[in-house]
Amino acid sequence: MRHICIIGGTGMLAEVTKWYAENDCIVSVVARNEEKLNRMKFSCSKPDNIKEILVDYCDSNTLQKLLKNNIHKYGRYTELVIWLHEDGLASLETIYRLLDDQSSIWHIIGSQRDAQQFRTQYQPSTKIGYHLIQLGFQRENNRKRWLTNTEIANGVIQSIQSGRSYNLIGELST
């Protein structure tokens, strides 16, 4: 059984978490809010496949300890889906050290990021499969609007299924 770790899997990625769980994966979710985590978990048809890791991902030491315990209990991570705010990017090295060369990372970034610069700065130096998913915007009635959580989740799932190293959900300003 594949073991997936999702950081940020209770908000805009909640449907991605449930998609993995409902496809018979063990899904370990790093979350800061237990109430949101439980709400997401129990709206899933296979809640037993979702494992909680309650921690602030900015606390690298505690994060590392809890991830190691999780790996010991459920096996290595085959995939990692990451949505981190700016304040959590310092934890990436801690997370990367726990992966092996057969793992894949799906890293979600915002529309204001320069994808190439971000990849250069944050791609692990190992042979881990690294994929960027960039969030853009939608045009509606000649206006730009943010993507909905459903559009984001569907786009992330399609990106994962595609296997491409870079995916854009929506469009970017030129």
C-alpha positions as CSV (number, residue, x, y, z in Angstrom):
1,M,0.0,0.0,0.0
2,R,1.4,3.4,-0.9
3,H,2.1,5.8,1.9
4,I,1.4,9.5,1.0
5,C,2.3,12.5,3.2
6,I,0.4,15.7,2.7
7,I,1.4,18.9,4.2
8,G,-1.5,21.3,4.0
9,G,-4.1,18.6,3.4
10,T,-7.0,19.9,5.4
11,G,-7.8,23.2,3.6
12,M,-7.6,23.6,-0.2
13,L,-6.0,20.1,-0.5
14,A,-8.7,18.3,1.6
15,E,-10.2,16.7,-1.6
16,V,-6.7,15.5,-2.6
17,T,-6.3,13.9,0.8
18,K,-9.6,12.1,0.4
19,W,-8.8,11.1,-3.2
20,Y,-5.7,9.3,-2.1
21,A,-7.4,7.7,0.9
22,E,-10.4,6.5,-1.2
23,N,-7.9,5.0,-3.6
24,D,-6.6,2.8,-0.8
25,C,-3.5,4.7,0.1
26,I,-2.3,5.4,3.7
27,V,-2.4,9.2,3.9
28,S,-0.5,10.9,6.7
29,V,-1.6,14.5,7.0
30,V,0.5,17.2,8.7
31,A,-2.0,19.7,10.1
32,R,-2.0,22.5,12.7
33,N,-5.8,22.4,13.3
34,E,-7.2,19.3,14.8
35,E,-10.8,20.3,14.3
36,K,-10.3,20.9,10.5
37,L,-8.4,17.6,10.3
38,N,-11.2,15.7,11.9
39,R,-13.9,17.4,9.8
40,M,-12.0,16.4,6.6
41,K,-11.2,12.9,7.8
42,F,-14.7,12.0,8.7
43,S,-16.1,13.4,5.5
44,C,-14.0,10.7,3.7
45,S,-15.5,7.3,2.8
46,K,-12.3,5.7,4.1
47,P,-11.3,7.7,7.2
48,D,-9.2,4.8,8.6
49,N,-6.7,5.4,5.8
50,I,-6.0,9.0,7.0
51,K,-3.4,9.3,9.8
52,E,-2.9,12.5,11.8
53,I,0.3,14.3,12.4
54,L,-0.7,17.3,14.5
55,V,2.2,19.8,14.4
56,D,3.1,23.3,13.3
57,Y,5.3,22.6,10.3
58,C,7.4,25.6,11.2
59,D,8.7,23.6,14.3
60,S,11.3,21.6,12.4
61,N,12.5,19.5,15.4
62,T,9.0,18.3,16.4
63,L,8.1,17.9,12.7
64,Q,11.1,15.6,12.1
65,K,10.4,13.5,15.2
66,L,6.7,13.0,14.3
67,L,7.5,12.2,10.7
68,K,10.1,9.7,11.7
69,N,7.6,8.0,14.0
70,N,5.0,8.0,11.3
71,I,7.4,6.4,8.8
72,H,8.3,3.8,11.4
73,K,4.7,2.9,11.9
74,Y,3.4,3.0,8.3
75,G,6.4,2.7,6.1
76,R,8.4,5.1,3.8
77,Y,6.6,7.9,2.0
78,T,6.1,7.0,-1.7
79,E,4.8,10.5,-2.4
80,L,4.8,13.9,-0.6
81,V,2.3,16.6,-1.5
82,I,3.4,20.0,-0.1
83,W,1.6,23.3,0.3
84,L,3.6,25.5,2.6
85,H,3.4,29.2,3.4
86,E,6.5,31.2,3.3
87,D,7.2,30.7,7.0
88,G,7.4,27.0,6.6
89,L,9.9,26.8,3.7
90,A,12.8,26.4,6.2
91,S,11.3,23.0,7.1
92,L,11.8,21.6,3.6
93,E,15.4,20.3,4.3
94,T,14.1,18.5,7.4
95,I,11.4,16.8,5.3
96,Y,13.6,16.0,2.4
97,R,16.1,14.1,4.6
98,L,13.4,11.6,5.5
99,L,12.7,10.6,1.8
100,D,14.5,8.1,-0.4
101,D,15.3,8.2,-4.1
102,Q,12.1,6.4,-5.0
103,S,9.9,9.1,-3.4
104,S,8.1,11.7,-5.5
105,I,7.4,15.3,-4.3
106,W,4.5,17.3,-5.6
107,H,5.2,20.9,-4.5
108,I,2.4,23.5,-4.9
109,I,3.4,27.1,-5.3
110,G,1.4,30.3,-5.7
111,S,1.0,32.4,-8.8
112,Q,3.5,35.1,-7.8
113,R,6.4,32.7,-7.6
114,D,9.0,32.3,-10.3
115,A,8.8,28.6,-10.8
116,Q,12.3,28.2,-12.2
117,Q,13.8,30.2,-9.4
118,F,11.8,28.3,-6.8
119,R,12.9,25.0,-8.3
120,T,16.5,26.1,-8.2
121,Q,16.2,27.2,-4.6
122,Y,14.0,24.3,-3.1
123,Q,14.4,21.2,-5.3
124,P,16.2,18.5,-3.3
125,S,19.7,17.8,-4.3
126,T,19.0,14.0,-4.4
127,K,17.4,12.0,-7.2
128,I,13.9,12.3,-5.6
129,G,11.3,12.9,-8.3
130,Y,10.4,16.6,-7.9
131,H,7.3,18.2,-9.5
132,L,6.0,21.7,-9.3
133,I,2.3,22.6,-9.4
134,Q,1.7,26.3,-9.8
135,L,-1.6,27.9,-9.0
136,G,-2.8,30.6,-11.3
137,F,-6.2,32.3,-11.7
138,Q,-9.3,31.9,-13.9
139,R,-10.8,34.4,-16.2
140,E,-14.5,34.9,-15.9
141,N,-16.5,37.6,-17.7
142,N,-13.2,39.4,-18.7
143,R,-12.1,39.4,-15.0
144,K,-9.5,37.5,-13.1
145,R,-10.5,35.5,-10.0
146,W,-8.8,33.2,-7.6
147,L,-9.1,29.5,-8.1
148,T,-11.7,27.7,-5.9
149,N,-10.6,24.9,-3.6
150,T,-12.4,22.4,-5.9
151,E,-10.5,23.8,-9.0
152,I,-7.2,23.6,-7.1
153,A,-7.9,20.0,-5.8
154,N,-9.0,18.8,-9.3
155,G,-5.9,20.5,-10.8
156,V,-3.6,18.9,-8.3
157,I,-5.0,15.5,-8.9
158,Q,-4.8,15.9,-12.6
159,S,-1.2,17.1,-12.2
160,I,-0.3,14.1,-10.1
161,Q,-1.9,11.7,-12.7
162,S,0.1,13.4,-15.5
163,G,3.5,12.9,-13.9
164,R,4.9,16.0,-15.5
165,S,7.6,18.0,-13.8
166,Y,5.7,21.3,-14.1
167,N,1.9,21.9,-14.1
168,L,0.0,25.1,-14.2
169,I,-3.6,25.2,-12.8
170,G,-5.4,28.1,-14.4
171,E,-3.2,30.8,-16.0
172,L,-0.6,33.3,-15.0
173,S,-0.4,37.1,-15.7
174,T,2.1,37.9,-18.5
